[in-house]
Amino acid sequence: MTRKRADLKAEEEAGVKQPKVEHNQKALDITRPLSPGQLDSRELWWSNRFEWLKARGYLLRPRYSPGWTPSWKNSNKDWFEHEDSRNLQYGHIIDATRIKDGQYVTLKKILKSEHPHEVDIGLYFSSESRTSQAANHCIPFYEILPLDDNNEVIIVMPLLRAYSDPPFDTFGEAVECFRQLFEGLHFMHKHHVAHRDCTSLNLMLDPSKLYPSSFHPMETGLKRDYSGPPKHFTRTQRPPKYYFIDFGHSRRYDPEETNPLEVPIRGGDKEVPEFQNSEEPCNPFPTDVFYIGNAIRQDFIQTKRGFEFMQPLVADMIQTDPSKRPNMDEVISRFDVIRRGLSGWKLRSRVVDKDEDAPERVFRTASHWTRRIGFVARGVPPVPAPSS
C-alpha cells in the first residue's frame, strides 16, 4: 500500500527517521534522522556493490548507482512522487534487473554461519529434476553470489509478491491458492524438509502474469516509474503460482528419522501451542501443519465472509496437541473432498471482507457480476489453475 501524501509531507518536514539498520541481519537503532535524499547504512552496503553486481549481470535501481543525485532536485513534483525516493523495507533484501533478459529479480544477503541450511535447501529444491515438478512450490534459486570468505553470500531469486495481494476476487481463486499451498508443503515434507516458518509473510505468488508490466518493488501499488497504479488482472484471468520463501529456519532430515526433534524456533506466528512457555524439543512437521492452517484461519476465516467450509479442517490443523493434527497426506485428502463439494455458484462468488462497507460492496458486486458473466460465457473454469 502506498504511503499517504500528508504522512510523507510530515516526514519531510520533521526529517525522516529511517527504520532499523540491519548489520549481519541484527537490527541496530538509527538515532540520526536522514532526509529522503540520503542513503542509510543498509542502502550504502548495496550502493557500494553497484558496479560489482552490474559486472555479474544485475542492475540495481538508480537510487543505488554511484554518484546518485535525487531526481526531485530539478523537478516541480514533491520528493515522494519520485521512484528513487523510496528506501528499503528490509536491509538484507533488494530488487534488481537481470541484464541479459530484463527479468526483475530479488537479491537476498545472508550469512551462512547464521543460516547454514538456507542455501543448501534452496538449491536442493532448485535442481532441474525438482523444478520441473508442478508440486514444487519452493522459490527457485537462480544463482549464489559469494562474498568475502564465502560466508556472506547473495541469493538471486525471482521477484515475487505477497500471496494475498491483489485481493482474491472469487472463492475459486482462494480454493486454488489453498490447494497449491497444501501441495507445496506436502512436497517439502515428502522430501523430508520442514519449513519451520511457513507463515503468511513467507507465502508469495509469481506476479509476472498478473502484472505484465510489473510494479514498483517498494511501493507495490504503483508502477515502476511511479506514474500511477499498475495494470493487473484477476487470478481467474491470469492464474498465478504460489511459492514458499525463506528457508533460514528450514531443516532436511534423514528419511530414517521418523520423529525428528528440534528446540523451538519462534518465527512469524507466535501462536504455536507447543512453543508456549516451553523449550522442549518437538517434531517440526506438525508445527508446519499448524502454521499453514493458522495462516488460512487468520487471513480468510477470521477476516472474510463465507469460508466456513474450511473451518473443520483448519480446526484440526491448529489443535493444541501436535500429535492430533493431520499430516499433509491427510490434509490434501480431506481438502480434495471439501473442494469437490463446493458448487460452481459458490466458487464463482465474490470474496467479501468482513469490514467492507455497504457502498463499496454494491460497487464491487456490480463489477464482479460483469466479469463473472463473461467468464461463464467463455467457459472459464471457476477454479483457475496456472498453465505449466
N, C-alpha and C positions, 0 to 999 in steps of 0.2 A: 504494500500500500504506500502511495506517495505521501510525503510529509505535507502538512497544511502550510500554505503560504505565510500565514500570520506567525506560525510557530517558527518557520525558518527565518523570517524577518527579525523575530525576537532574538534568535540565536546570533544573528549578525550583530545586532546592537549590543548584546551582552558579551559577545566573544564566545566562540563555540568551544565548549569543553568536550574533548573527544572521549570516546569510550575507552575502556581499559586497554592498555598495551599488553600484547602477548609476547613474551620472551621465553623461548623453549616451551611455548604453549601454556605458560603460567602467567596469570594476569598480574600486572603491576599498575597501580593508580597513576594517572597523569594529573598533576595539580596545576600545570601551566595551561591556561586557555589558549587554543590555537584558532586562527582565522581560517575560513574555508580555503584560502589560497596557500595554506601551509600543509605539508605532509607530516603526519605523526610518525613516531618511530617505527611502527609496524609497516607503514607505507614506504618509508625510506628503505627498509630492508629489501622490498621488491624493486623500488626505483633504482637502487644501487646495482641490481642484477638485470636491468632492462636490456642492455646490449648482450650480456651473456645468454639470456633467454632467446633473444632475437637470433643469435648465431645458431641456436639449437632448434629454431623453427617456430618460435612462439612470440607473438607480438602483444605487449600489454597496451592498455588504453593510453591516450595522450597524457593523462594526469601523471603517469609514472615514467614518461620519457625524459631523457636528460635535458636540463635547462627549461623544463616546462614553465610556461607563462599562462596564468589563468585566462581563459578565453573571454571572461566578462570584463577584463580590464579595458577593452576597447569596444564595449557593447552598451547599448541603451537598455538592455534587459537586466533584471536582478540576478545576482550570482547564482541563486538556487534554481534558475531556469536553464542553467548550462550543464551539459552532460558531465563535464570534468570537475564539477563542484562536489561530487559525492565521494566520501571516503569509504573505507572498507568496513563491512559489518563484522567480519572475523579476520583477525590479522594474519592467520596462517593459511587463508584461502583467498585466491584472486582469480579473476577470469582472464582469458587471453584468446587470441585468434591464432589458429594453426595456419602458418603462412602458405604451406603448399596447396591447401584446398579451401582456405577461408572458413573452416569449421570453427565454431566457438567452443572453447574447452574450459575446464576448471583446473587450476593448479593448486595442489594442497601440499604444504610443507609439514613434514613430520620428523621427529627424532626416533630412530629405530630403537634406541635404548629405552625410550618411554613406551613405545608401542611396537614391540618386537615382532608381532604376528601380522600386523596390518598389510604390509607389502606382500608377504608370502600368501596369505589367504586371498587377497585381491588378485594376484597373479594366477593362483590356482583356479579361480573361477573365470579368469580371463583367457584361459587356454582355448585354442581353436575348437577342441573337441567338446568343450563345455559351453562356449559362447554360441555354438550352433544349436544348442538345445533350447527350445522355446520356454521350458520351465525354469531356466536360469534367469533370475531377476536381480543378480548382483551387479552393481555398477562395474562396467569394464575398465580396466587399467590399460590405457594406450601405451604408456611409456613411464619409466622410472628414471629421473634425472638425479644422479648422485651429487652431493655437495661435500666439500671439505674432506673429512676422513671416511666418507661413505656412511657415517652415522646419520647425518642430516640429508634427507632426500626430498625431491618434489615428485609427487604423483600426478600424472596427466590423465584426466578423465573427461567424459563429455559434460557439457553444461546442461544441468537438469533444472527442474523447477519443483516447488513444493507439491506434494501429491494431491492436495485439496484445492489447488489454485490453477486454473479458474474454478469457480464453484461448479459442483455437479448439477447438471440440468435435469436428468431423469434418474429414476431408481435403477433402470437398466445399466446406466453408466456406473453407478455405485456398486451394483452387484458384480459387474465385470472387474472393478477395482478390487473388491474383496477376493474374488476368485484368483486374480493374479498374485495378490499378497500372500494368500494361503499357499498357492502353488510355489511361490518363490521361497517361502520359509521351509516348506516341505522339502524342496530341492536342497537347501542348505543342510537340513537335518539328515536327509538321505546320504549326504556326503560327510556326515559326522562333524559338521560345523555348527556351533551355537553362536548366534549373532551377539547376544548378551546386551543389546541396547536398541532393539528394533521398535523404537517408539516413533511417534508422529514426526518428529524432526528428522528422522533418518529414513523416511519414506518419501520417494521422489517420483517424478514422471519425466519421460522424454518429451520435451516441448517442440521438437523440430517440425512435426506435422500440425500441431495445434497453433503454433506461432510461426508461420512460414518465413516472416521477416525478422524473427527473433524479438528481443525486448532488452531493456537495459538491465544488466545483472544486479545492480544495486537498487534500482527503482523499477521493479518488475511490472508496474502498472503504466510504464512509459516506453515509447520506442527508444532505440539505442541513441538517437540524436536528440531525445527529449522534446520532440515536436508534437507529441500527443500520445493518446493511448495506442498500444499496438493492436493491430488486427488479429483476431484469433477466432478459431472455430470451436464448436462444441465437441465433446468427446464422442458423440454419436456420429458427427460428420467426419472427424479425423481421430479415430481411436488411438490413444497413446499406450505405450508400455510403461509399467511401473517398476521401480527399482529400489533395492535396499542399498544404503550407503553406509560408510564409516565402519570399518572393521577393526577399530582400535581396541575394542574390548573382546573381539571375537576369538574363538579358540577352535582348533581342529583336533579331534581325538582319534585314537586308535579304534578301529571297528570292534575290537575285542573288549573295549572299555564300555560296558553297557550302562554303568552308573557313575559317570564322572562327577567329582565333587569339587566345587570352586568356592573360595571365600567370596562373599557378596561384593559386587561392584555396582555402585548406585549410579545409574545412568540418568536419562532424561525423565523417566517416570519414577516418582518417589513413592508410589503406592504399592509396590510389590510386597505382598503379605509376608513372605519368608525373610524379607530383609528388615522388617520392623523390629527394632530392639534386639537384633541378633546378628552375630558374626559367624554363625555356624556354617561350615561349607555345605553347599547344596547343589543339586543337579541343575545345570543351566538350561536344559532343554524345556522342562515345564515352565521355567521363567520366561523363555521366549514366547511360549503359548500365551502366558498372561499378558506380556507386552502387546502383542498384536491384537488380542481380544480387547484389552483396555483402550487401545487406540481407537478401535471401532466404537466402543461404548462412549468415549469422550467426544469424538468427532462427528458421530452420527446419531446414536441412540439418544444421547442427552441433549443435543443441540438442534436436531432436525425432526420433523414430523414424519410418522409413518414407517419407522424402522423397527417396529415391534417384532417383526418376523425374525430378526436377528437376536432377539433378547435371550431365548433359551440356550442357544449355542454359546453366545458370549458369556452368559452367566456361568456356564460350566468351565469356560476357558479361564475365567478370573477367580475361580474358587480359592478360598484361603489355603486349603490343603493341596500342595502341588501334586501329590500322588493321585488326587481325584480328577485332575484336569485331563481332558482328552489329548492324545498325541496328535501330530499333524496328519497322520493317516486317517484318524477318526474325524478330525476337523473337516478335512476335504470330503470325506464320505457323507457326513451329515450336512455339510453346506450344499452338496450336489442335490440332495433331497429337497432342501429348502428352495434352492433356485428353480428346480423343476416344478415346484408347487406354486410359483408366482405367475399370475396371469399376464398376458400381453398388455392389458389395460394398466395394471399396476406398474409394470416395467417401463411403460412409456409415460407414466405420470410424472409430474414435476416434483423435484425435491424442494421442500419449503423449510426455511429456517424457522425455529420456534419463535424468534423475536421479530419476524418480518411483519411490518405494519400493513393495514388493510389497503391503502392506496398503492403501495409497492406490489402487494400480492395481485391486485387487479391487473396492473400493467404487465407484470411478469407472466401471469397466467395467459393473457391475451397473446403475447409474443410466442409463448411456449406452444399454444394450440396451433398457431400458424406453422411453426416448424414441424409439429407432430403430424399434422395432416399431410404435409409434403413428404415426410419420411414414410408414412403408411402408403401413400400413393406410389412411391418409388420402390417400395418393397425393402426399405432399410430395416434390418433386424432390430428388435427392441433392446437386445443386449449386444452392444458393439464389441468387436474383437479386433485387435491390431493385426494388420497384414504382416506376414512373415517376411 
